[in-house]
Every structure is written in C-alpha cells, then in structure tokens.
C-alpha cells in the first residue's frame, strides 16, 4: 500500500469514528452504528494487502 493511500485510509477511518462518537454523544444510536458497514468494507479492502506484503528477512 502506498503512503498516500494509507494516509487517506487513516483520515477516512478517523472521520468515521469521529462521526460515530459524536452521534453516540447526541444519543442517536442508529446513526452511530450506521457507519459500521464502512469499517467492515475497509477491513475487507485492506486485509488482502497485508497478506501480499513480503516479510523482511531477519538475520
């Protein structure tokens, strides 16, 4: 994963978590948990990249 894609992904996740936290603070549980599918989609999008990344050889 490129550095710019990782930064964009982190910003998007922070925005989703911030939105969910704010909605929970206001008592809007449905709106807060409506962002959960986005986090699942992001996990499914990032998980294959972790498997493709070669491990560095340890001396």
PDB file of N, CA, C, O and CB in Angstrom:
ATOM      1  N   UNK A   1       0.848  -1.164   0.000  1.00  0.00           N
ATOM      2  CA  UNK A   1       0.000   0.000   0.000  1.00  0.00           C
ATOM      3  C   UNK A   1       0.897   1.231   0.000  1.00  0.00           C
ATOM      4  O   UNK A   1       1.875   1.302   0.744  1.00  0.00           O
ATOM      5  CB  UNK A   1      -0.966  -0.005   1.216  1.00  0.00           C
ATOM      6  N   UNK A   2       0.558   2.177  -0.826  1.00  0.00           N
ATOM      7  CA  UNK A   2       1.367   3.391  -0.893  1.00  0.00           C
ATOM      8  C   UNK A   2       1.099   4.269   0.329  1.00  0.00           C
ATOM      9  O   UNK A   2       0.086   4.127   1.013  1.00  0.00           O
ATOM     10  CB  UNK A   2       1.073   4.171  -2.196  1.00  0.00           C
ATOM     11  N   UNK A   3       2.021   5.163   0.574  1.00  0.00           N
ATOM     12  CA  UNK A   3       1.914   6.021   1.752  1.00  0.00           C
ATOM     13  C   UNK A   3       0.705   6.947   1.649  1.00  0.00           C
ATOM     14  O   UNK A   3       0.016   7.177   2.643  1.00  0.00           O
ATOM     15  CB  UNK A   3       3.194   6.843   1.929  1.00  0.00           C
ATOM     16  N   UNK A   4       0.444   7.475   0.467  1.00  0.00           N
ATOM     17  CA  UNK A   4      -0.696   8.377   0.308  1.00  0.00           C
ATOM     18  C   UNK A   4      -2.022   7.641   0.512  1.00  0.00           C
ATOM     19  O   UNK A   4      -2.959   8.202   1.080  1.00  0.00           O
ATOM     20  CB  UNK A   4      -0.666   9.029  -1.077  1.00  0.00           C
ATOM     21  N   UNK A   5      -2.103   6.395   0.054  1.00  0.00           N
ATOM     22  CA  UNK A   5      -3.319   5.609   0.261  1.00  0.00           C
ATOM     23  C   UNK A   5      -3.516   5.304   1.740  1.00  0.00           C
ATOM     24  O   UNK A   5      -4.642   5.316   2.239  1.00  0.00           O
ATOM     25  CB  UNK A   5      -3.263   4.304  -0.548  1.00  0.00           C
ATOM     26  N   UNK A   6      -2.420   5.030   2.438  1.00  0.00           N
ATOM     27  CA  UNK A   6      -2.512   4.745   3.872  1.00  0.00           C
ATOM     28  C   UNK A   6      -2.965   5.979   4.648  1.00  0.00           C
ATOM     29  O   UNK A   6      -3.779   5.872   5.564  1.00  0.00           O
ATOM     30  CB  UNK A   6      -1.159   4.252   4.409  1.00  0.00           C
ATOM     31  N   UNK A   7      -2.446   7.139   4.289  1.00  0.00           N
ATOM     32  CA  UNK A   7      -2.841   8.379   4.960  1.00  0.00           C
ATOM     33  C   UNK A   7      -4.315   8.672   4.692  1.00  0.00           C
ATOM     34  O   UNK A   7      -5.046   9.062   5.602  1.00  0.00           O
ATOM     35  CB  UNK A   7      -1.960   9.563   4.488  1.00  0.00           C
ATOM     36  N   UNK A   8      -4.748   8.489   3.461  1.00  0.00           N
ATOM     37  CA  UNK A   8      -6.150   8.705   3.114  1.00  0.00           C
ATOM     38  C   UNK A   8      -7.052   7.740   3.878  1.00  0.00           C
ATOM     39  O   UNK A   8      -8.113   8.132   4.363  1.00  0.00           O
ATOM     40  CB  UNK A   8      -6.360   8.543   1.603  1.00  0.00           C
ATOM     41  N   UNK A   9      -6.640   6.503   3.983  1.00  0.00           N
ATOM     42  CA  UNK A   9      -7.407   5.495   4.705  1.00  0.00           C
ATOM     43  C   UNK A   9      -7.505   5.834   6.190  1.00  0.00           C
ATOM     44  O   UNK A   9      -8.572   5.698   6.788  1.00  0.00           O
ATOM     45  CB  UNK A   9      -6.774   4.116   4.521  1.00  0.00           C
ATOM     46  N   UNK A  10      -6.411   6.270   6.782  1.00  0.00           N
ATOM     47  CA  UNK A  10      -6.421   6.650   8.197  1.00  0.00           C
ATOM     48  C   UNK A  10      -7.330   7.854   8.425  1.00  0.00           C
ATOM     49  O   UNK A  10      -8.078   7.882   9.402  1.00  0.00           O
ATOM     50  CB  UNK A  10      -4.994   6.963   8.682  1.00  0.00           C
ATOM     51  N   UNK A  11      -7.276   8.842   7.543  1.00  0.00           N
ATOM     52  CA  UNK A  11      -8.147  10.017   7.673  1.00  0.00           C
ATOM     53  C   UNK A  11      -9.620   9.626   7.566  1.00  0.00           C
ATOM     54  O   UNK A  11     -10.456  10.142   8.308  1.00  0.00           O
ATOM     55  CB  UNK A  11      -7.802  11.062   6.596  1.00  0.00           C
ATOM     56  N   UNK A  12      -9.937   8.717   6.649  1.00  0.00           N
ATOM     57  CA  UNK A  12     -11.319   8.270   6.478  1.00  0.00           C
ATOM     58  C   UNK A  12     -11.798   7.512   7.715  1.00  0.00           C
ATOM     59  O   UNK A  12     -12.936   7.688   8.148  1.00  0.00           O
ATOM     60  CB  UNK A  12     -11.446   7.383   5.227  1.00  0.00           C
ATOM     61  N   UNK A  13     -10.943   6.678   8.278  1.00  0.00           N
ATOM     62  CA  UNK A  13     -11.313   5.923   9.478  1.00  0.00           C
ATOM     63  C   UNK A  13     -11.517   6.865  10.663  1.00  0.00           C
ATOM     64  O   UNK A  13     -12.454   6.684  11.440  1.00  0.00           O
ATOM     65  CB  UNK A  13     -10.233   4.872   9.813  1.00  0.00           C
ATOM     66  N   UNK A  14     -10.655   7.860  10.805  1.00  0.00           N
ATOM     67  CA  UNK A  14     -10.811   8.829  11.890  1.00  0.00           C
ATOM     68  C   UNK A  14     -12.111   9.610  11.726  1.00  0.00           C
ATOM     69  O   UNK A  14     -12.794   9.892  12.711  1.00  0.00           O
ATOM     70  CB  UNK A  14      -9.612   9.794  11.931  1.00  0.00           C
ATOM     71  N   UNK A  15     -12.454   9.961  10.487  1.00  0.00           N
ATOM     72  CA  UNK A  15     -13.710  10.669  10.242  1.00  0.00           C
ATOM     73  C   UNK A  15     -14.913   9.800  10.613  1.00  0.00           C
ATOM     74  O   UNK A  15     -15.866  10.287  11.220  1.00  0.00           O
ATOM     75  CB  UNK A  15     -13.802  11.098   8.769  1.00  0.00           C
ATOM     76  N   UNK A  16     -14.872   8.525  10.253  1.00  0.00           N
ATOM     77  CA  UNK A  16     -15.976   7.619  10.590  1.00  0.00           C
ATOM     78  C   UNK A  16     -16.094   7.460  12.104  1.00  0.00           C
ATOM     79  O   UNK A  16     -17.195   7.523  12.651  1.00  0.00           O
ATOM     80  CB  UNK A  16     -15.771   6.240   9.922  1.00  0.00           C
ATOM     81  N   UNK A  17     -14.970   7.255  12.778  1.00  0.00           N
ATOM     82  CA  UNK A  17     -15.010   7.095  14.232  1.00  0.00           C
ATOM     83  C   UNK A  17     -15.453   8.381  14.930  1.00  0.00           C
ATOM     84  O   UNK A  17     -16.171   8.333  15.928  1.00  0.00           O
ATOM     85  CB  UNK A  17     -13.639   6.667  14.751  1.00  0.00           C
ATOM     86  N   UNK A  18     -15.026   9.520  14.409  1.00  0.00           N
ATOM     87  CA  UNK A  18     -15.466  10.797  14.969  1.00  0.00           C
ATOM     88  C   UNK A  18     -16.958  11.011  14.796  1.00  0.00           C
ATOM     89  O   UNK A  18     -17.634  11.473  15.715  1.00  0.00           O
ATOM     90  CB  UNK A  18     -14.710  11.937  14.326  1.00  0.00           C
ATOM     91  N   UNK A  19     -17.473  10.676  13.620  1.00  0.00           N
ATOM     92  CA  UNK A  19     -18.910  10.784  13.372  1.00  0.00           C
ATOM     93  C   UNK A  19     -19.688   9.869  14.309  1.00  0.00           C
ATOM     94  O   UNK A  19     -20.686  10.284  14.899  1.00  0.00           O
ATOM     95  CB  UNK A  19     -19.233  10.444  11.910  1.00  0.00           C
ATOM     96  N   UNK A  20     -19.237   8.631  14.447  1.00  0.00           N
ATOM     97  CA  UNK A  20     -19.932   7.673  15.314  1.00  0.00           C
ATOM     98  C   UNK A  20     -19.903   8.122  16.771  1.00  0.00           C
ATOM     99  O   UNK A  20     -20.903   8.009  17.481  1.00  0.00           O
ATOM    100  CB  UNK A  20     -19.302   6.282  15.184  1.00  0.00           C
ATOM    101  N   UNK A  21     -18.765   8.627  17.210  1.00  0.00           N
ATOM    102  CA  UNK A  21     -18.653   9.099  18.590  1.00  0.00           C
ATOM    103  C   UNK A  21     -19.584  10.277  18.840  1.00  0.00           C
ATOM    104  O   UNK A  21     -20.246  10.342  19.875  1.00  0.00           O
ATOM    105  CB  UNK A  21     -17.208   9.494  18.905  1.00  0.00           C
ATOM    106  N   UNK A  22     -19.633  11.199  17.900  1.00  0.00           N
ATOM    107  CA  UNK A  22     -20.494  12.369  18.051  1.00  0.00           C
ATOM    108  C   UNK A  22     -21.970  11.968  18.067  1.00  0.00           C
ATOM    109  O   UNK A  22     -22.750  12.505  18.853  1.00  0.00           O
ATOM    110  CB  UNK A  22     -20.233  13.372  16.920  1.00  0.00           C
ATOM    111  N   UNK A  23     -22.351  11.034  17.211  1.00  0.00           N
ATOM    112  CA  UNK A  23     -23.737  10.584  17.181  1.00  0.00           C
ATOM    113  C   UNK A  23     -24.105   9.842  18.466  1.00  0.00           C
ATOM    114  O   UNK A  23     -25.225   9.983  18.957  1.00  0.00           O
ATOM    115  CB  UNK A  23     -23.974   9.685  15.966  1.00  0.00           C
ATOM    116  N   UNK A  24     -23.184   9.061  19.011  1.00  0.00           N
ATOM    117  CA  UNK A  24     -23.449   8.406  20.295  1.00  0.00           C
ATOM    118  C   UNK A  24     -23.593   9.439  21.410  1.00  0.00           C
ATOM    119  O   UNK A  24     -24.426   9.282  22.303  1.00  0.00           O
ATOM    120  CB  UNK A  24     -22.324   7.411  20.637  1.00  0.00           C
ATOM    121  N   UNK A  25     -22.791  10.484  21.358  1.00  0.00           N
ATOM    122  CA  UNK A  25     -22.877  11.547  22.355  1.00  0.00           C
ATOM    123  C   UNK A  25     -24.242  12.227  22.306  1.00  0.00           C
ATOM    124  O   UNK A  25     -24.787  12.605  23.342  1.00  0.00           O
ATOM    125  CB  UNK A  25     -21.763  12.578  22.135  1.00  0.00           C
ATOM    126  N   UNK A  26     -24.791  12.381  21.103  1.00  0.00           N
ATOM    127  CA  UNK A  26     -26.104  13.005  20.947  1.00  0.00           C
ATOM    128  C   UNK A  26     -27.249  12.036  21.215  1.00  0.00           C
ATOM    129  O   UNK A  26     -28.407  12.449  21.273  1.00  0.00           O
ATOM    130  CB  UNK A  26     -26.241  13.574  19.555  1.00  0.00           C
ATOM    131  N   UNK A  27     -26.937  10.757  21.379  1.00  0.00           N
ATOM    132  CA  UNK A  27     -27.973   9.770  21.659  1.00  0.00           C
ATOM    133  C   UNK A  27     -28.611   9.168  20.427  1.00  0.00           C
ATOM    134  O   UNK A  27     -29.659   8.529  20.526  1.00  0.00           O
ATOM    135  CB  UNK A  27     -29.024  10.383  22.489  1.00  0.00           C
ATOM    136  N   UNK A  28     -28.017   9.353  19.292  1.00  0.00           N
ATOM    137  CA  UNK A  28     -28.550   8.804  18.034  1.00  0.00           C
ATOM    138  C   UNK A  28     -27.833   7.493  17.728  1.00  0.00           C
ATOM    139  O   UNK A  28     -26.856   7.463  16.980  1.00  0.00           O
ATOM    140  CB  UNK A  28     -28.377   9.822  16.849  1.00  0.00           C
ATOM    141  N   UNK A  29     -28.332   6.420  18.314  1.00  0.00           N
ATOM    142  CA  UNK A  29     -27.656   5.127  18.206  1.00  0.00           C
ATOM    143  C   UNK A  29     -27.706   4.568  16.793  1.00  0.00           C
ATOM    144  O   UNK A  29     -26.739   3.966  16.327  1.00  0.00           O
ATOM    145  CB  UNK A  29     -28.275   4.135  19.166  1.00  0.00           C
ATOM    146  N   UNK A  30     -28.836   4.765  16.104  1.00  0.00           N
ATOM    147  CA  UNK A  30     -28.946   4.244  14.734  1.00  0.00           C
ATOM    148  C   UNK A  30     -27.943   4.918  13.809  1.00  0.00           C
ATOM    149  O   UNK A  30     -27.311   4.254  12.987  1.00  0.00           O
ATOM    150  CB  UNK A  30     -30.370   4.445  14.196  1.00  0.00           C
ATOM    151  N   UNK A  31     -27.794   6.221  13.939  1.00  0.00           N
ATOM    152  CA  UNK A  31     -26.841   6.943  13.096  1.00  0.00           C
ATOM    153  C   UNK A  31     -25.406   6.557  13.445  1.00  0.00           C
ATOM    154  O   UNK A  31     -24.547   6.466  12.567  1.00  0.00           O
ATOM    155  CB  UNK A  31     -27.034   8.460  13.247  1.00  0.00           C
ATOM    156  N   UNK A  32     -25.157   6.333  14.724  1.00  0.00           N
ATOM    157  CA  UNK A  32     -23.798   5.975  15.147  1.00  0.00           C
ATOM    158  C   UNK A  32     -23.384   4.622  14.590  1.00  0.00           C
ATOM    159  O   UNK A  32     -22.255   4.456  14.128  1.00  0.00           O
ATOM    160  CB  UNK A  32     -23.699   5.959  16.673  1.00  0.00           C
ATOM    161  N   UNK A  33     -24.292   3.659  14.631  1.00  0.00           N
ATOM    162  CA  UNK A  33     -23.953   2.320  14.164  1.00  0.00           C
ATOM    163  C   UNK A  33     -24.134   2.156  12.662  1.00  0.00           C
ATOM    164  O   UNK A  33     -23.795   1.107  12.114  1.00  0.00           O
ATOM    165  CB  UNK A  33     -24.791   1.302  14.884  1.00  0.00           C
ATOM    166  N   UNK A  34     -24.657   3.164  11.992  1.00  0.00           N
ATOM    167  CA  UNK A  34     -24.786   3.077  10.533  1.00  0.00           C
ATOM    168  C   UNK A  34     -23.428   3.158   9.843  1.00  0.00           C
ATOM    169  O   UNK A  34     -23.309   2.775   8.680  1.00  0.00           O
ATOM    170  CB  UNK A  34     -25.698   4.191  10.014  1.00  0.00           C
ATOM    171  N   UNK A  35     -22.408   3.645  10.534  1.00  0.00           N
ATOM    172  CA  UNK A  35     -21.066   3.740   9.954  1.00  0.00           C
ATOM    173  C   UNK A  35     -20.298   2.431  10.059  1.00  0.00           C
ATOM    174  O   UNK A  35     -19.238   2.290   9.450  1.00  0.00           O
ATOM    175  CB  UNK A  35     -20.281   4.843  10.636  1.00  0.00           C
ATOM    176  N   UNK A  36     -20.811   1.477  10.813  1.00  0.00           N
ATOM    177  CA  UNK A  36     -20.115   0.203  10.998  1.00  0.00           C
ATOM    178  C   UNK A  36     -19.867  -0.548   9.687  1.00  0.00           C
ATOM    179  O   UNK A  36     -18.781  -1.101   9.520  1.00  0.00           O
ATOM    180  CB  UNK A  36     -20.908  -0.674  11.932  1.00  0.00           C
ATOM    181  N   UNK A  37     -20.818  -0.595   8.750  1.00  0.00           N
ATOM    182  CA  UNK A  37     -20.527  -1.290   7.482  1.00  0.00           C
ATOM    183  C   UNK A  37     -19.340  -0.697   6.720  1.00  0.00           C
ATOM    184  O   UNK A  37     -18.627  -1.429   6.033  1.00  0.00           O
ATOM    185  CB  UNK A  37     -21.748  -1.257   6.594  1.00  0.00           C
ATOM    186  N   UNK A  38     -19.120   0.606   6.830  1.00  0.00           N
ATOM    187  CA  UNK A  38     -17.967   1.213   6.165  1.00  0.00           C
ATOM    188  C   UNK A  38     -16.661   0.680   6.745  1.00  0.00           C
ATOM    189  O   UNK A  38     -15.700   0.451   6.010  1.00  0.00           O
ATOM    190  CB  UNK A  38     -18.017   2.741   6.294  1.00  0.00           C
ATOM    191  N   UNK A  39     -16.623   0.484   8.057  1.00  0.00           N
ATOM    192  CA  UNK A  39     -15.416  -0.057   8.676  1.00  0.00           C
ATOM    193  C   UNK A  39     -15.182  -1.501   8.258  1.00  0.00           C
ATOM    194  O   UNK A  39     -14.038  -1.914   8.067  1.00  0.00           O
ATOM    195  CB  UNK A  39     -15.510   0.039  10.196  1.00  0.00           C
ATOM    196  N   UNK A  40     -16.252  -2.271   8.116  1.00  0.00           N
ATOM    197  CA  UNK A  40     -16.117  -3.661   7.666  1.00  0.00           C
ATOM    198  C   UNK A  40     -15.616  -3.697   6.229  1.00  0.00           C
ATOM    199  O   UNK A  40     -14.751  -4.506   5.897  1.00  0.00           O
ATOM    200  CB  UNK A  40     -17.466  -4.412   7.785  1.00  0.00           C
ATOM    201  N   UNK A  41     -16.147  -2.834   5.378  1.00  0.00           N
ATOM    202  CA  UNK A  41     -15.699  -2.772   3.982  1.00  0.00           C
ATOM    203  C   UNK A  41     -14.226  -2.372   3.920  1.00  0.00           C
ATOM    204  O   UNK A  41     -13.465  -2.935   3.133  1.00  0.00           O
ATOM    205  CB  UNK A  41     -16.563  -1.771   3.172  1.00  0.00           C
ATOM    206  N   UNK A  42     -13.823  -1.410   4.738  1.00  0.00           N
ATOM    207  CA  UNK A  42     -12.414  -1.007   4.762  1.00  0.00           C
ATOM    208  C   UNK A  42     -11.526  -2.148   5.219  1.00  0.00           C
ATOM    209  O   UNK A  42     -10.431  -2.330   4.687  1.00  0.00           O
ATOM    210  CB  UNK A  42     -12.217   0.202   5.673  1.00  0.00           C
ATOM    211  N   UNK A  43     -11.981  -2.923   6.202  1.00  0.00           N
ATOM    212  CA  UNK A  43     -11.193  -4.068   6.663  1.00  0.00           C
ATOM    213  C   UNK A  43     -11.037  -5.092   5.543  1.00  0.00           C
ATOM    214  O   UNK A  43      -9.945  -5.616   5.324  1.00  0.00           O
ATOM    215  CB  UNK A  43     -11.851  -4.720   7.896  1.00  0.00           C
ATOM    216  N   UNK A  44     -12.118  -5.375   4.841  1.00  0.00           N
ATOM    217  CA  UNK A  44     -12.052  -6.347   3.747  1.00  0.00           C
ATOM    218  C   UNK A  44     -11.191  -5.832   2.595  1.00  0.00           C
ATOM    219  O   UNK A  44     -10.626  -6.623   1.841  1.00  0.00           O
ATOM    220  CB  UNK A  44     -13.462  -6.673   3.240  1.00  0.00           C
ATOM    221  N   UNK A  45     -11.091  -4.523   2.460  1.00  0.00           N
ATOM    222  CA  UNK A  45     -10.280  -3.918   1.413  1.00  0.00           C
ATOM    223  C   UNK A  45      -8.794  -3.962   1.768  1.00  0.00           C
ATOM    224  O   UNK A  45      -7.955  -4.135   0.884  1.00  0.00           O
ATOM    225  CB  UNK A  45     -10.722  -2.475   1.171  1.00  0.00           C
ATOM    226  N   UNK A  46      -8.460  -3.807   3.049  1.00  0.00           N
ATOM    227  CA  UNK A  46      -7.068  -3.720   3.484  1.00  0.00           C
ATOM    228  C   UNK A  46      -6.486  -5.096   3.805  1.00  0.00           C
ATOM    229  O   UNK A  46      -5.284  -5.300   3.636  1.00  0.00           O
ATOM    230  CB  UNK A  46      -6.956  -2.813   4.702  1.00  0.00           C
ATOM    231  N   UNK A  47      -7.292  -6.031   4.256  1.00  0.00           N
ATOM    232  CA  UNK A  47      -6.797  -7.345   4.683  1.00  0.00           C
ATOM    233  C   UNK A  47      -5.992  -8.075   3.602  1.00  0.00           C
ATOM    234  O   UNK A  47      -4.953  -8.645   3.936  1.00  0.00           O
ATOM    235  CB  UNK A  47      -7.959  -8.209   5.105  1.00  0.00           C
ATOM    236  N   UNK A  48      -6.403  -8.095   2.336  1.00  0.00           N
ATOM    237  CA  UNK A  48      -5.577  -8.782   1.325  1.00  0.00           C
ATOM    238  C   UNK A  48      -4.198  -8.148   1.136  1.00  0.00           C
ATOM    239  O   UNK A  48      -3.243  -8.853   0.810  1.00  0.00           O
ATOM    240  CB  UNK A  48      -6.302  -8.793  -0.003  1.00  0.00           C
ATOM    241  N   UNK A  49      -4.076  -6.834   1.335  1.00  0.00           N
ATOM    242  CA  UNK A  49      -2.775  -6.184   1.181  1.00  0.00           C
ATOM    243  C   UNK A  49      -1.801  -6.645   2.250  1.00  0.00           C
ATOM    244  O   UNK A  49      -0.598  -6.716   2.001  1.00  0.00           O
ATOM    245  CB  UNK A  49      -2.927  -4.668   1.233  1.00  0.00           C
ATOM    246  N   UNK A  50      -2.301  -6.957   3.432  1.00  0.00           N
ATOM    247  CA  UNK A  50      -1.412  -7.436   4.487  1.00  0.00           C
ATOM    248  C   UNK A  50      -0.819  -8.789   4.120  1.00  0.00           C
ATOM    249  O   UNK A  50       0.333  -9.070   4.453  1.00  0.00           O
ATOM    250  CB  UNK A  50      -2.162  -7.532   5.821  1.00  0.00           C
ATOM    251  N   UNK A  51      -1.585  -9.622   3.442  1.00  0.00           N
ATOM    252  CA  UNK A  51      -1.100 -10.943   3.055  1.00  0.00           C
ATOM    253  C   UNK A  51      -0.080 -10.856   1.928  1.00  0.00           C
ATOM    254  O   UNK A  51       0.808 -11.705   1.843  1.00  0.00           O
ATOM    255  CB  UNK A  51      -2.262 -11.829   2.635  1.00  0.00           C
ATOM    256  N   UNK A  52      -0.184  -9.852   1.063  1.00  0.00           N
ATOM    257  CA  UNK A  52       0.713  -9.716  -0.075  1.00  0.00           C
ATOM    258  C   UNK A  52       2.043  -9.083   0.306  1.00  0.00           C
ATOM    259  O   UNK A  52       3.023  -9.235  -0.423  1.00  0.00           O
ATOM    260  CB  UNK A  52       0.053  -8.898  -1.153  1.00  0.00           C
ATOM    261  N   UNK A  53       2.101  -8.385   1.417  1.00  0.00           N
ATOM    262  CA  UNK A  53       3.324  -7.707   1.821  1.00  0.00           C
ATOM    263  C   UNK A  53       4.369  -8.740   2.235  1.00  0.00           C
ATOM    264  O   UNK A  53       4.126  -9.523   3.153  1.00  0.00           O
ATOM    265  CB  UNK A  53       3.048  -6.714   2.975  1.00  0.00           C
ATOM    266  N   UNK A  54       5.531  -8.755   1.570  1.00  0.00           N
ATOM    267  CA  UNK A  54       6.561  -9.738   1.938  1.00  0.00           C
ATOM    268  C   UNK A  54       7.178  -9.393   3.287  1.00  0.00           C
ATOM    269  O   UNK A  54       7.380  -8.224   3.614  1.00  0.00           O
ATOM    270  CB  UNK A  54       7.660  -9.806   0.858  1.00  0.00           C
ATOM    271  N   UNK A  55       7.466 -10.407   4.044  1.00  0.00           N
ATOM    272  CA  UNK A  55       8.112 -10.198   5.338  1.00  0.00           C
ATOM    273  C   UNK A  55       9.603  -9.971   5.122  1.00  0.00           C
ATOM    274  O   UNK A  55      10.229 -10.607   4.275  1.00  0.00           O
ATOM    275  CB  UNK A  55       7.871 -11.407   6.286  1.00  0.00           C
ATOM    276  N   UNK A  56      10.147  -9.068   5.892  1.00  0.00           N
ATOM    277  CA  UNK A  56      11.590  -8.828   5.781  1.00  0.00           C
ATOM    278  C   UNK A  56      12.329  -9.993   6.423  1.00  0.00           C
ATOM    279  O   UNK A  56      11.895 -10.553   7.429  1.00  0.00           O
ATOM    280  CB  UNK A  56      11.995  -7.475   6.454  1.00  0.00           C
ATOM    281  N   UNK A  57      13.435 -10.336   5.826  1.00  0.00           N
ATOM    282  CA  UNK A  57      14.218 -11.455   6.343  1.00  0.00           C
ATOM    283  C   UNK A  57      15.001 -11.001   7.557  1.00  0.00           C
ATOM    284  O   UNK A  57      15.683  -9.977   7.536  1.00  0.00           O
ATOM    285  CB  UNK A  57      15.168 -12.019   5.261  1.00  0.00           C
ATOM    286  N   UNK A  58      14.889 -11.782   8.611  1.00  0.00           N
ATOM    287  CA  UNK A  58      15.597 -11.445   9.835  1.00  0.00           C
ATOM    288  C   UNK A  58      16.962 -12.124   9.829  1.00  0.00           C
ATOM    289  O   UNK A  58      17.069 -13.285   9.434  1.00  0.00           O
ATOM    290  CB  UNK A  58      14.778 -11.863  11.082  1.00  0.00           C
ATOM    291  N   UNK A  59      18.019 -11.410  10.266  1.00  0.00           N
ATOM    292  CA  UNK A  59      19.367 -12.001  10.251  1.00  0.00           C
ATOM    293  C   UNK A  59      19.542 -13.104  11.269  1.00  0.00           C
ATOM    294  O   UNK A  59      20.622 -13.688  11.367  1.00  0.00           O
ATOM    295  CB  UNK A  59      20.398 -10.939  10.499  1.00  0.00           C
TER     296      UNK A  59
END
